[in-house]
Amino acid sequence: MRFVEELPGANTRIEFTEVFQKVPEGYIGFVEELPGANTQGRTLEEARANLQEAIEMTLEANRILAEESIASIQDVISEPVFVEI
């Protein structure tokens, strides 16, 4: 996962590694850095589009779960962290 750019007032772009495998039914795909983001499609293009949606849904679900898990906890510090790999 790599942050590609941060622009004021814009969403942060993050680079992930997509992996696709050809199977008899079409393609299956997943994201190396994001467990739970996986999909399938009849064509590679369909699998790519589906994986984009799976990434967005996985990130949103993870954020909601994290917010819910700390909502009732007192003395919580929540802050951004930047990592260079």
HTML snippet that shows the backbone in 3Dmol.js (N, CA, C, O; Angstrom):
<script src="https://3Dmol.org/build/3Dmol-min.js"></script>
<div id="view" style="width:600px;height:400px;position:relative"></div>
<script>
const pdb = `
ATOM      1  N   MET A   1       0.856  -1.157   0.000  1.00  0.00           N
ATOM      2  CA  MET A   1       0.000   0.000   0.000  1.00  0.00           C
ATOM      3  C   MET A   1       0.902   1.219   0.000  1.00  0.00           C
ATOM      4  O   MET A   1       1.867   1.275   0.763  1.00  0.00           O
ATOM      5  N   ARG A   2       0.605   2.188  -0.837  1.00  0.00           N
ATOM      6  CA  ARG A   2       1.421   3.385  -0.925  1.00  0.00           C
ATOM      7  C   ARG A   2       0.523   4.579  -1.188  1.00  0.00           C
ATOM      8  O   ARG A   2      -0.339   4.545  -2.067  1.00  0.00           O
ATOM      9  N   PHE A   3       0.737   5.649  -0.406  1.00  0.00           N
ATOM     10  CA  PHE A   3       0.015   6.887  -0.656  1.00  0.00           C
ATOM     11  C   PHE A   3       0.618   7.517  -1.900  1.00  0.00           C
ATOM     12  O   PHE A   3       1.822   7.768  -1.949  1.00  0.00           O
ATOM     13  N   VAL A   4      -0.199   7.770  -2.892  1.00  0.00           N
ATOM     14  CA  VAL A   4       0.287   8.309  -4.147  1.00  0.00           C
ATOM     15  C   VAL A   4       0.329   9.824  -4.107  1.00  0.00           C
ATOM     16  O   VAL A   4       1.303  10.427  -4.558  1.00  0.00           O
ATOM     17  N   GLU A   5      -0.704  10.442  -3.579  1.00  0.00           N
ATOM     18  CA  GLU A   5      -0.721  11.904  -3.509  1.00  0.00           C
ATOM     19  C   GLU A   5      -1.726  12.360  -2.466  1.00  0.00           C
ATOM     20  O   GLU A   5      -2.708  11.677  -2.177  1.00  0.00           O
ATOM     21  N   GLU A   6      -1.460  13.504  -1.922  1.00  0.00           N
ATOM     22  CA  GLU A   6      -2.407  14.149  -1.024  1.00  0.00           C
ATOM     23  C   GLU A   6      -2.588  15.575  -1.507  1.00  0.00           C
ATOM     24  O   GLU A   6      -1.639  16.358  -1.514  1.00  0.00           O
ATOM     25  N   LEU A   7      -3.786  15.908  -1.904  1.00  0.00           N
ATOM     26  CA  LEU A   7      -4.087  17.242  -2.383  1.00  0.00           C
ATOM     27  C   LEU A   7      -5.057  17.911  -1.429  1.00  0.00           C
ATOM     28  O   LEU A   7      -6.005  17.273  -0.971  1.00  0.00           O
ATOM     29  N   PRO A   8      -4.840  19.193  -1.115  1.00  0.00           N
ATOM     30  CA  PRO A   8      -5.771  19.884  -0.229  1.00  0.00           C
ATOM     31  C   PRO A   8      -7.196  19.804  -0.763  1.00  0.00           C
ATOM     32  O   PRO A   8      -7.445  20.103  -1.931  1.00  0.00           O
ATOM     33  N   GLY A   9      -8.125  19.400   0.093  1.00  0.00           N
ATOM     34  CA  GLY A   9      -9.521  19.324  -0.289  1.00  0.00           C
ATOM     35  C   GLY A   9      -9.882  18.108  -1.120  1.00  0.00           C
ATOM     36  O   GLY A   9     -11.032  17.963  -1.532  1.00  0.00           O
ATOM     37  N   ALA A  10      -8.922  17.234  -1.373  1.00  0.00           N
ATOM     38  CA  ALA A  10      -9.194  16.043  -2.187  1.00  0.00           C
ATOM     39  C   ALA A  10      -8.980  14.791  -1.349  1.00  0.00           C
ATOM     40  O   ALA A  10      -8.343  14.829  -0.296  1.00  0.00           O
ATOM     41  N   ASN A  11      -9.518  13.695  -1.832  1.00  0.00           N
ATOM     42  CA  ASN A  11      -9.282  12.423  -1.172  1.00  0.00           C
ATOM     43  C   ASN A  11      -7.831  12.007  -1.360  1.00  0.00           C
ATOM     44  O   ASN A  11      -7.198  12.355  -2.357  1.00  0.00           O
ATOM     45  N   THR A  12      -7.317  11.268  -0.404  1.00  0.00           N
ATOM     46  CA  THR A  12      -5.971  10.738  -0.521  1.00  0.00           C
ATOM     47  C   THR A  12      -6.000   9.511  -1.414  1.00  0.00           C
ATOM     48  O   THR A  12      -6.858   8.642  -1.259  1.00  0.00           O
ATOM     49  N   ARG A  13      -5.084   9.442  -2.328  1.00  0.00           N
ATOM     50  CA  ARG A  13      -4.978   8.265  -3.199  1.00  0.00           C
ATOM     51  C   ARG A  13      -3.977   7.301  -2.592  1.00  0.00           C
ATOM     52  O   ARG A  13      -2.897   7.703  -2.158  1.00  0.00           O
ATOM     53  N   ILE A  14      -4.337   6.041  -2.564  1.00  0.00           N
ATOM     54  CA  ILE A  14      -3.471   5.002  -2.021  1.00  0.00           C
ATOM     55  C   ILE A  14      -3.262   3.955  -3.100  1.00  0.00           C
ATOM     56  O   ILE A  14      -4.211   3.550  -3.771  1.00  0.00           O
ATOM     57  N   GLU A  15      -2.032   3.519  -3.265  1.00  0.00           N
ATOM     58  CA  GLU A  15      -1.735   2.483  -4.246  1.00  0.00           C
ATOM     59  C   GLU A  15      -1.741   1.126  -3.563  1.00  0.00           C
ATOM     60  O   GLU A  15      -1.042   0.920  -2.571  1.00  0.00           O
ATOM     61  N   PHE A  16      -2.528   0.202  -4.095  1.00  0.00           N
ATOM     62  CA  PHE A  16      -2.584  -1.173  -3.615  1.00  0.00           C
ATOM     63  C   PHE A  16      -2.083  -2.098  -4.721  1.00  0.00           C
ATOM     64  O   PHE A  16      -1.959  -1.693  -5.877  1.00  0.00           O
ATOM     65  N   THR A  17      -1.800  -3.333  -4.351  1.00  0.00           N
ATOM     66  CA  THR A  17      -1.394  -4.345  -5.321  1.00  0.00           C
ATOM     67  C   THR A  17      -2.553  -5.302  -5.561  1.00  0.00           C
ATOM     68  O   THR A  17      -2.945  -6.052  -4.667  1.00  0.00           O
ATOM     69  N   GLU A  18      -3.096  -5.271  -6.769  1.00  0.00           N
ATOM     70  CA  GLU A  18      -4.171  -6.192  -7.141  1.00  0.00           C
ATOM     71  C   GLU A  18      -3.551  -7.457  -7.726  1.00  0.00           C
ATOM     72  O   GLU A  18      -2.568  -7.398  -8.464  1.00  0.00           O
ATOM     73  N   VAL A  19      -4.139  -8.596  -7.387  1.00  0.00           N
ATOM     74  CA  VAL A  19      -3.690  -9.877  -7.924  1.00  0.00           C
ATOM     75  C   VAL A  19      -4.896 -10.555  -8.562  1.00  0.00           C
ATOM     76  O   VAL A  19      -5.942 -10.695  -7.930  1.00  0.00           O
ATOM     77  N   PHE A  20      -4.749 -10.973  -9.805  1.00  0.00           N
ATOM     78  CA  PHE A  20      -5.832 -11.648 -10.522  1.00  0.00           C
ATOM     79  C   PHE A  20      -5.365 -13.020 -10.976  1.00  0.00           C
ATOM     80  O   PHE A  20      -4.217 -13.204 -11.381  1.00  0.00           O
ATOM     81  N   GLN A  21      -6.273 -13.974 -10.901  1.00  0.00           N
ATOM     82  CA  GLN A  21      -5.987 -15.330 -11.366  1.00  0.00           C
ATOM     83  C   GLN A  21      -7.075 -15.756 -12.339  1.00  0.00           C
ATOM     84  O   GLN A  21      -8.265 -15.595 -12.070  1.00  0.00           O
ATOM     85  N   LYS A  22      -6.651 -16.299 -13.471  1.00  0.00           N
ATOM     86  CA  LYS A  22      -7.598 -16.823 -14.463  1.00  0.00           C
ATOM     87  C   LYS A  22      -8.111 -18.164 -13.966  1.00  0.00           C
ATOM     88  O   LYS A  22      -7.332 -19.045 -13.605  1.00  0.00           O
ATOM     89  N   VAL A  23      -9.432 -18.308 -13.952  1.00  0.00           N
ATOM     90  CA  VAL A  23     -10.091 -19.562 -13.572  1.00  0.00           C
ATOM     91  C   VAL A  23     -11.099 -19.895 -14.672  1.00  0.00           C
ATOM     92  O   VAL A  23     -11.410 -19.033 -15.493  1.00  0.00           O
ATOM     93  N   PRO A  24     -11.616 -21.125 -14.706  1.00  0.00           N
ATOM     94  CA  PRO A  24     -12.555 -21.489 -15.779  1.00  0.00           C
ATOM     95  C   PRO A  24     -13.754 -20.542 -15.904  1.00  0.00           C
ATOM     96  O   PRO A  24     -14.249 -20.323 -17.010  1.00  0.00           O
ATOM     97  N   GLU A  25     -14.226 -19.980 -14.788  1.00  0.00           N
ATOM     98  CA  GLU A  25     -15.400 -19.106 -14.810  1.00  0.00           C
ATOM     99  C   GLU A  25     -15.067 -17.667 -15.179  1.00  0.00           C
ATOM    100  O   GLU A  25     -15.978 -16.868 -15.393  1.00  0.00           O
ATOM    101  N   GLY A  26     -13.782 -17.314 -15.258  1.00  0.00           N
ATOM    102  CA  GLY A  26     -13.373 -15.940 -15.536  1.00  0.00           C
ATOM    103  C   GLY A  26     -12.115 -15.596 -14.765  1.00  0.00           C
ATOM    104  O   GLY A  26     -11.058 -16.184 -14.993  1.00  0.00           O
ATOM    105  N   TYR A  27     -12.228 -14.629 -13.837  1.00  0.00           N
ATOM    106  CA  TYR A  27     -11.086 -14.190 -13.043  1.00  0.00           C
ATOM    107  C   TYR A  27     -11.506 -14.011 -11.590  1.00  0.00           C
ATOM    108  O   TYR A  27     -12.629 -13.598 -11.299  1.00  0.00           O
ATOM    109  N   ILE A  28     -10.592 -14.327 -10.691  1.00  0.00           N
ATOM    110  CA  ILE A  28     -10.755 -13.968  -9.288  1.00  0.00           C
ATOM    111  C   ILE A  28      -9.652 -12.972  -8.967  1.00  0.00           C
ATOM    112  O   ILE A  28      -8.577 -13.012  -9.565  1.00  0.00           O
ATOM    113  N   GLY A  29      -9.917 -12.086  -8.029  1.00  0.00           N
ATOM    114  CA  GLY A  29      -8.931 -11.074  -7.689  1.00  0.00           C
ATOM    115  C   GLY A  29      -8.986 -10.720  -6.223  1.00  0.00           C
ATOM    116  O   GLY A  29     -10.022 -10.842  -5.571  1.00  0.00           O
ATOM    117  N   PHE A  30      -7.831 -10.273  -5.709  1.00  0.00           N
ATOM    118  CA  PHE A  30      -7.754  -9.814  -4.331  1.00  0.00           C
ATOM    119  C   PHE A  30      -6.678  -8.747  -4.220  1.00  0.00           C
ATOM    120  O   PHE A  30      -5.900  -8.538  -5.151  1.00  0.00           O
ATOM    121  N   VAL A  31      -6.640  -8.078  -3.083  1.00  0.00           N
ATOM    122  CA  VAL A  31      -5.651  -7.042  -2.813  1.00  0.00           C
ATOM    123  C   VAL A  31      -4.689  -7.575  -1.763  1.00  0.00           C
ATOM    124  O   VAL A  31      -5.103  -7.961  -0.670  1.00  0.00           O
ATOM    125  N   GLU A  32      -3.394  -7.594  -2.099  1.00  0.00           N
ATOM    126  CA  GLU A  32      -2.385  -8.138  -1.189  1.00  0.00           C
ATOM    127  C   GLU A  32      -2.410  -7.459   0.177  1.00  0.00           C
ATOM    128  O   GLU A  32      -2.299  -8.129   1.204  1.00  0.00           O
ATOM    129  N   GLU A  33      -2.554  -6.149   0.197  1.00  0.00           N
ATOM    130  CA  GLU A  33      -2.421  -5.381   1.433  1.00  0.00           C
ATOM    131  C   GLU A  33      -3.725  -5.197   2.197  1.00  0.00           C
ATOM    132  O   GLU A  33      -3.727  -4.566   3.254  1.00  0.00           O
ATOM    133  N   LEU A  34      -4.820  -5.724   1.699  1.00  0.00           N
ATOM    134  CA  LEU A  34      -6.116  -5.450   2.310  1.00  0.00           C
ATOM    135  C   LEU A  34      -6.948  -6.727   2.421  1.00  0.00           C
ATOM    136  O   LEU A  34      -7.767  -7.013   1.547  1.00  0.00           O
ATOM    137  N   PRO A  35      -6.741  -7.495   3.492  1.00  0.00           N
ATOM    138  CA  PRO A  35      -7.532  -8.716   3.668  1.00  0.00           C
ATOM    139  C   PRO A  35      -9.028  -8.410   3.623  1.00  0.00           C
ATOM    140  O   PRO A  35      -9.493  -7.427   4.200  1.00  0.00           O
ATOM    141  N   GLY A  36      -9.756  -9.255   2.938  1.00  0.00           N
ATOM    142  CA  GLY A  36     -11.197  -9.072   2.814  1.00  0.00           C
ATOM    143  C   GLY A  36     -11.614  -8.426   1.511  1.00  0.00           C
ATOM    144  O   GLY A  36     -12.778  -8.513   1.121  1.00  0.00           O
ATOM    145  N   ALA A  37     -10.681  -7.780   0.832  1.00  0.00           N
ATOM    146  CA  ALA A  37     -10.995  -7.161  -0.465  1.00  0.00           C
ATOM    147  C   ALA A  37     -10.703  -8.182  -1.553  1.00  0.00           C
ATOM    148  O   ALA A  37      -9.565  -8.317  -2.003  1.00  0.00           O
ATOM    149  N   ASN A  38     -11.738  -8.897  -1.971  1.00  0.00           N
ATOM    150  CA  ASN A  38     -11.587  -9.890  -3.030  1.00  0.00           C
ATOM    151  C   ASN A  38     -12.869  -9.941  -3.844  1.00  0.00           C
ATOM    152  O   ASN A  38     -13.927  -9.506  -3.390  1.00  0.00           O
ATOM    153  N   THR A  39     -12.760 -10.476  -5.045  1.00  0.00           N
ATOM    154  CA  THR A  39     -13.907 -10.470  -5.950  1.00  0.00           C
ATOM    155  C   THR A  39     -13.709 -11.464  -7.076  1.00  0.00           C
ATOM    156  O   THR A  39     -12.753 -12.239  -7.090  1.00  0.00           O
ATOM    157  N   GLN A  40     -14.629 -11.422  -8.012  1.00  0.00           N
ATOM    158  CA  GLN A  40     -14.538 -12.241  -9.219  1.00  0.00           C
ATOM    159  C   GLN A  40     -15.220 -11.505 -10.356  1.00  0.00           C
ATOM    160  O   GLN A  40     -15.950 -10.540 -10.131  1.00  0.00           O
ATOM    161  N   GLY A  41     -14.984 -11.956 -11.564  1.00  0.00           N
ATOM    162  CA  GLY A  41     -15.645 -11.380 -12.730  1.00  0.00           C
ATOM    163  C   GLY A  41     -15.499 -12.298 -13.926  1.00  0.00           C
ATOM    164  O   GLY A  41     -14.570 -13.104 -13.993  1.00  0.00           O
ATOM    165  N   ARG A  42     -16.412 -12.176 -14.864  1.00  0.00           N
ATOM    166  CA  ARG A  42     -16.339 -13.007 -16.074  1.00  0.00           C
ATOM    167  C   ARG A  42     -15.156 -12.603 -16.954  1.00  0.00           C
ATOM    168  O   ARG A  42     -14.560 -13.438 -17.633  1.00  0.00           O
ATOM    169  N   THR A  43     -14.825 -11.302 -16.930  1.00  0.00           N
ATOM    170  CA  THR A  43     -13.681 -10.805 -17.696  1.00  0.00           C
ATOM    171  C   THR A  43     -12.723 -10.115 -16.733  1.00  0.00           C
ATOM    172  O   THR A  43     -13.087  -9.802 -15.599  1.00  0.00           O
ATOM    173  N   LEU A  44     -11.494  -9.881 -17.194  1.00  0.00           N
ATOM    174  CA  LEU A  44     -10.523  -9.175 -16.363  1.00  0.00           C
ATOM    175  C   LEU A  44     -11.012  -7.762 -16.059  1.00  0.00           C
ATOM    176  O   LEU A  44     -10.841  -7.273 -14.943  1.00  0.00           O
ATOM    177  N   GLU A  45     -11.614  -7.109 -17.037  1.00  0.00           N
ATOM    178  CA  GLU A  45     -12.125  -5.749 -16.832  1.00  0.00           C
ATOM    179  C   GLU A  45     -13.224  -5.734 -15.772  1.00  0.00           C
ATOM    180  O   GLU A  45     -13.262  -4.839 -14.928  1.00  0.00           O
ATOM    181  N   GLU A  46     -14.119  -6.725 -15.815  1.00  0.00           N
ATOM    182  CA  GLU A  46     -15.180  -6.808 -14.819  1.00  0.00           C
ATOM    183  C   GLU A  46     -14.599  -7.081 -13.433  1.00  0.00           C
ATOM    184  O   GLU A  46     -15.045  -6.496 -12.446  1.00  0.00           O
ATOM    185  N   ALA A  47     -13.616  -7.959 -13.358  1.00  0.00           N
ATOM    186  CA  ALA A  47     -12.979  -8.257 -12.071  1.00  0.00           C
ATOM    187  C   ALA A  47     -12.285  -7.016 -11.517  1.00  0.00           C
ATOM    188  O   ALA A  47     -12.344  -6.762 -10.314  1.00  0.00           O
ATOM    189  N   ARG A  48     -11.630  -6.241 -12.381  1.00  0.00           N
ATOM    190  CA  ARG A  48     -10.972  -5.005 -11.931  1.00  0.00           C
ATOM    191  C   ARG A  48     -11.996  -4.022 -11.363  1.00  0.00           C
ATOM    192  O   ARG A  48     -11.785  -3.449 -10.294  1.00  0.00           O
ATOM    193  N   ALA A  49     -13.096  -3.830 -12.076  1.00  0.00           N
ATOM    194  CA  ALA A  49     -14.139  -2.908 -11.610  1.00  0.00           C
ATOM    195  C   ALA A  49     -14.739  -3.396 -10.298  1.00  0.00           C
ATOM    196  O   ALA A  49     -14.968  -2.606  -9.382  1.00  0.00           O
ATOM    197  N   ASN A  50     -14.993  -4.691 -10.210  1.00  0.00           N
ATOM    198  CA  ASN A  50     -15.551  -5.253  -8.977  1.00  0.00           C
ATOM    199  C   ASN A  50     -14.580  -5.114  -7.815  1.00  0.00           C
ATOM    200  O   ASN A  50     -14.996  -4.884  -6.679  1.00  0.00           O
ATOM    201  N   LEU A  51     -13.274  -5.255  -8.096  1.00  0.00           N
ATOM    202  CA  LEU A  51     -12.291  -5.143  -7.020  1.00  0.00           C
ATOM    203  C   LEU A  51     -12.187  -3.706  -6.522  1.00  0.00           C
ATOM    204  O   LEU A  51     -11.976  -3.482  -5.330  1.00  0.00           O
ATOM    205  N   GLN A  52     -12.329  -2.742  -7.406  1.00  0.00           N
ATOM    206  CA  GLN A  52     -12.351  -1.335  -6.980  1.00  0.00           C
ATOM    207  C   GLN A  52     -13.469  -1.116  -5.963  1.00  0.00           C
ATOM    208  O   GLN A  52     -13.264  -0.489  -4.924  1.00  0.00           O
ATOM    209  N   GLU A  53     -14.644  -1.637  -6.275  1.00  0.00           N
ATOM    210  CA  GLU A  53     -15.780  -1.519  -5.358  1.00  0.00           C
ATOM    211  C   GLU A  53     -15.517  -2.281  -4.056  1.00  0.00           C
ATOM    212  O   GLU A  53     -15.866  -1.802  -2.977  1.00  0.00           O
ATOM    213  N   ALA A  54     -14.908  -3.454  -4.153  1.00  0.00           N
ATOM    214  CA  ALA A  54     -14.601  -4.247  -2.953  1.00  0.00           C
ATOM    215  C   ALA A  54     -13.617  -3.512  -2.048  1.00  0.00           C
ATOM    216  O   ALA A  54     -13.744  -3.571  -0.825  1.00  0.00           O
ATOM    217  N   ILE A  55     -12.641  -2.821  -2.630  1.00  0.00           N
ATOM    218  CA  ILE A  55     -11.678  -2.040  -1.846  1.00  0.00           C
ATOM    219  C   ILE A  55     -12.410  -0.942  -1.086  1.00  0.00           C
ATOM    220  O   ILE A  55     -12.217  -0.781   0.120  1.00  0.00           O
ATOM    221  N   GLU A  56     -13.245  -0.191  -1.787  1.00  0.00           N
ATOM    222  CA  GLU A  56     -13.987   0.902  -1.153  1.00  0.00           C
ATOM    223  C   GLU A  56     -14.874   0.379  -0.025  1.00  0.00           C
ATOM    224  O   GLU A  56     -14.924   0.968   1.055  1.00  0.00           O
ATOM    225  N   MET A  57     -15.571  -0.722  -0.277  1.00  0.00           N
ATOM    226  CA  MET A  57     -16.470  -1.283   0.729  1.00  0.00           C
ATOM    227  C   MET A  57     -15.701  -1.821   1.935  1.00  0.00           C
ATOM    228  O   MET A  57     -16.143  -1.659   3.072  1.00  0.00           O
ATOM    229  N   THR A  58     -14.555  -2.461   1.696  1.00  0.00           N
ATOM    230  CA  THR A  58     -13.751  -3.009   2.789  1.00  0.00           C
ATOM    231  C   THR A  58     -13.194  -1.894   3.661  1.00  0.00           C
ATOM    232  O   THR A  58     -13.237  -1.990   4.888  1.00  0.00           O
ATOM    233  N   LEU A  59     -12.672  -0.837   3.045  1.00  0.00           N
ATOM    234  CA  LEU A  59     -12.143   0.287   3.823  1.00  0.00           C
ATOM    235  C   LEU A  59     -13.244   0.949   4.645  1.00  0.00           C
ATOM    236  O   LEU A  59     -13.033   1.273   5.814  1.00  0.00           O
ATOM    237  N   GLU A  60     -14.411   1.152   4.048  1.00  0.00           N
ATOM    238  CA  GLU A  60     -15.533   1.768   4.764  1.00  0.00           C
ATOM    239  C   GLU A  60     -15.998   0.881   5.910  1.00  0.00           C
ATOM    240  O   GLU A  60     -16.243   1.374   7.012  1.00  0.00           O
ATOM    241  N   ALA A  61     -16.122  -0.413   5.668  1.00  0.00           N
ATOM    242  CA  ALA A  61     -16.554  -1.342   6.723  1.00  0.00           C
ATOM    243  C   ALA A  61     -15.547  -1.378   7.865  1.00  0.00           C
ATOM    244  O   ALA A  61     -15.934  -1.404   9.033  1.00  0.00           O
ATOM    245  N   ASN A  62     -14.251  -1.379   7.534  1.00  0.00           N
ATOM    246  CA  ASN A  62     -13.227  -1.377   8.583  1.00  0.00           C
ATOM    247  C   ASN A  62     -13.293  -0.106   9.420  1.00  0.00           C
ATOM    248  O   ASN A  62     -13.135  -0.158  10.640  1.00  0.00           O
ATOM    249  N   ARG A  63     -13.527   1.041   8.769  1.00  0.00           N
ATOM    250  CA  ARG A  63     -13.625   2.306   9.506  1.00  0.00           C
ATOM    251  C   ARG A  63     -14.840   2.283  10.431  1.00  0.00           C
ATOM    252  O   ARG A  63     -14.738   2.688  11.589  1.00  0.00           O
ATOM    253  N   ILE A  64     -15.979   1.820   9.942  1.00  0.00           N
ATOM    254  CA  ILE A  64     -17.195   1.755  10.763  1.00  0.00           C
ATOM    255  C   ILE A  64     -16.985   0.832  11.958  1.00  0.00           C
ATOM    256  O   ILE A  64     -17.347   1.181  13.082  1.00  0.00           O
ATOM    257  N   LEU A  65     -16.404  -0.338  11.724  1.00  0.00           N
ATOM    258  CA  LEU A  65     -16.148  -1.277  12.826  1.00  0.00           C
ATOM    259  C   LEU A  65     -15.216  -0.672  13.870  1.00  0.00           C
ATOM    260  O   LEU A  65     -15.431  -0.840  15.070  1.00  0.00           O
ATOM    261  N   ALA A  66     -14.189   0.027  13.418  1.00  0.00           N
ATOM    262  CA  ALA A  66     -13.258   0.658  14.351  1.00  0.00           C
ATOM    263  C   ALA A  66     -13.953   1.750  15.159  1.00  0.00           C
ATOM    264  O   ALA A  66     -13.767   1.839  16.373  1.00  0.00           O
ATOM    265  N   GLU A  67     -14.749   2.578  14.494  1.00  0.00           N
ATOM    266  CA  GLU A  67     -15.465   3.648  15.193  1.00  0.00           C
ATOM    267  C   GLU A  67     -16.440   3.078  16.208  1.00  0.00           C
ATOM    268  O   GLU A  67     -16.552   3.599  17.317  1.00  0.00           O
ATOM    269  N   GLU A  68     -17.149   2.015  15.843  1.00  0.00           N
ATOM    270  CA  GLU A  68     -18.095   1.392  16.772  1.00  0.00           C
ATOM    271  C   GLU A  68     -17.378   0.759  17.959  1.00  0.00           C
ATOM    272  O   GLU A  68     -17.879   0.801  19.083  1.00  0.00           O
ATOM    273  N   SER A  69     -16.212   0.174  17.715  1.00  0.00           N
ATOM    274  CA  SER A  69     -15.508  -0.511  18.803  1.00  0.00           C
ATOM    275  C   SER A  69     -14.936   0.459  19.829  1.00  0.00           C
ATOM    276  O   SER A  69     -14.745   0.082  20.986  1.00  0.00           O
ATOM    277  N   ILE A  70     -14.656   1.704  19.432  1.00  0.00           N
ATOM    278  CA  ILE A  70     -14.108   2.664  20.394  1.00  0.00           C
ATOM    279  C   ILE A  70     -15.140   3.677  20.876  1.00  0.00           C
ATOM    280  O   ILE A  70     -14.825   4.508  21.728  1.00  0.00           O
ATOM    281  N   ALA A  71     -16.353   3.630  20.358  1.00  0.00           N
ATOM    282  CA  ALA A  71     -17.375   4.632  20.681  1.00  0.00           C
ATOM    283  C   ALA A  71     -17.687   4.697  22.170  1.00  0.00           C
ATOM    284  O   ALA A  71     -17.925   5.783  22.698  1.00  0.00           O
ATOM    285  N   SER A  72     -17.690   3.575  22.848  1.00  0.00           N
ATOM    286  CA  SER A  72     -18.063   3.562  24.263  1.00  0.00           C
ATOM    287  C   SER A  72     -16.856   3.555  25.193  1.00  0.00           C
ATOM    288  O   SER A  72     -17.019   3.443  26.408  1.00  0.00           O
ATOM    289  N   ILE A  73     -15.664   3.672  24.654  1.00  0.00           N
ATOM    290  CA  ILE A  73     -14.449   3.657  25.469  1.00  0.00           C
ATOM    291  C   ILE A  73     -14.044   5.089  25.786  1.00  0.00           C
ATOM    292  O   ILE A  73     -14.050   5.956  24.911  1.00  0.00           O
ATOM    293  N   GLN A  74     -13.691   5.329  27.047  1.00  0.00           N
ATOM    294  CA  GLN A  74     -13.241   6.657  27.452  1.00  0.00           C
ATOM    295  C   GLN A  74     -11.731   6.763  27.276  1.00  0.00           C
ATOM    296  O   GLN A  74     -11.029   5.755  27.189  1.00  0.00           O
ATOM    297  N   ASP A  75     -11.250   7.984  27.226  1.00  0.00           N
ATOM    298  CA  ASP A  75      -9.819   8.276  27.127  1.00  0.00           C
ATOM    299  C   ASP A  75      -9.173   7.615  25.913  1.00  0.00           C
ATOM    300  O   ASP A  75      -8.116   6.994  26.022  1.00  0.00           O
ATOM    301  N   VAL A  76      -9.812   7.754  24.769  1.00  0.00           N
ATOM    302  CA  VAL A  76      -9.289   7.197  23.528  1.00  0.00           C
ATOM    303  C   VAL A  76      -8.592   8.303  22.747  1.00  0.00           C
ATOM    304  O   VAL A  76      -9.110   9.413  22.627  1.00  0.00           O
ATOM    305  N   ILE A  77      -7.434   7.995  22.229  1.00  0.00           N
ATOM    306  CA  ILE A  77      -6.719   8.923  21.355  1.00  0.00           C
ATOM    307  C   ILE A  77      -6.783   8.358  19.947  1.00  0.00           C
ATOM    308  O   ILE A  77      -6.341   7.237  19.696  1.00  0.00           O
ATOM    309  N   SER A  78      -7.328   9.131  19.043  1.00  0.00           N
ATOM    310  CA  SER A  78      -7.425   8.728  17.641  1.00  0.00           C
ATOM    311  C   SER A  78      -6.706   9.780  16.818  1.00  0.00           C
ATOM    312  O   SER A  78      -7.054  10.960  16.870  1.00  0.00           O
ATOM    313  N   GLU A  79      -5.701   9.356  16.055  1.00  0.00           N
ATOM    314  CA  GLU A  79      -4.913  10.305  15.285  1.00  0.00           C
ATOM    315  C   GLU A  79      -4.379   9.637  14.021  1.00  0.00           C
ATOM    316  O   GLU A  79      -4.228   8.416  13.979  1.00  0.00           O
ATOM    317  N   PRO A  80      -4.095  10.428  12.999  1.00  0.00           N
ATOM    318  CA  PRO A  80      -3.539   9.841  11.776  1.00  0.00           C
ATOM    319  C   PRO A  80      -2.100   9.398  12.001  1.00  0.00           C
ATOM    320  O   PRO A  80      -1.387   9.946  12.842  1.00  0.00           O
ATOM    321  N   VAL A  81      -1.698   8.416  11.249  1.00  0.00           N
ATOM    322  CA  VAL A  81      -0.311   7.957  11.286  1.00  0.00           C
ATOM    323  C   VAL A  81       0.160   7.820   9.841  1.00  0.00           C
ATOM    324  O   VAL A  81      -0.580   7.344   8.981  1.00  0.00           O
ATOM    325  N   PHE A  82       1.367   8.230   9.588  1.00  0.00           N
ATOM    326  CA  PHE A  82       1.939   8.143   8.249  1.00  0.00           C
ATOM    327  C   PHE A  82       3.124   7.197   8.298  1.00  0.00           C
ATOM    328  O   PHE A  82       4.000   7.328   9.153  1.00  0.00           O
ATOM    329  N   VAL A  83       3.149   6.253   7.387  1.00  0.00           N
ATOM    330  CA  VAL A  83       4.186   5.230   7.358  1.00  0.00           C
ATOM    331  C   VAL A  83       4.853   5.252   5.993  1.00  0.00           C
ATOM    332  O   VAL A  83       4.174   5.288   4.967  1.00  0.00           O
ATOM    333  N   GLU A  84       6.172   5.230   5.979  1.00  0.00           N
ATOM    334  CA  GLU A  84       6.907   5.120   4.721  1.00  0.00           C
ATOM    335  C   GLU A  84       7.514   3.738   4.650  1.00  0.00           C
ATOM    336  O   GLU A  84       8.177   3.283   5.582  1.00  0.00           O
ATOM    337  N   ILE A  85       7.278   3.076   3.532  1.00  0.00           N
ATOM    338  CA  ILE A  85       7.807   1.720   3.364  1.00  0.00           C
ATOM    339  C   ILE A  85       8.797   1.722   2.219  1.00  0.00           C
ATOM    340  O   ILE A  85       9.370   0.681   1.897  1.00  0.00           O
TER     341      ILE A  85
END
`;
const viewer = $3Dmol.createViewer("view");
viewer.addModel(pdb, "pdb");
viewer.setStyle({}, {cartoon: {color: "spectrum"}});
viewer.zoomTo();
viewer.render();
</script>
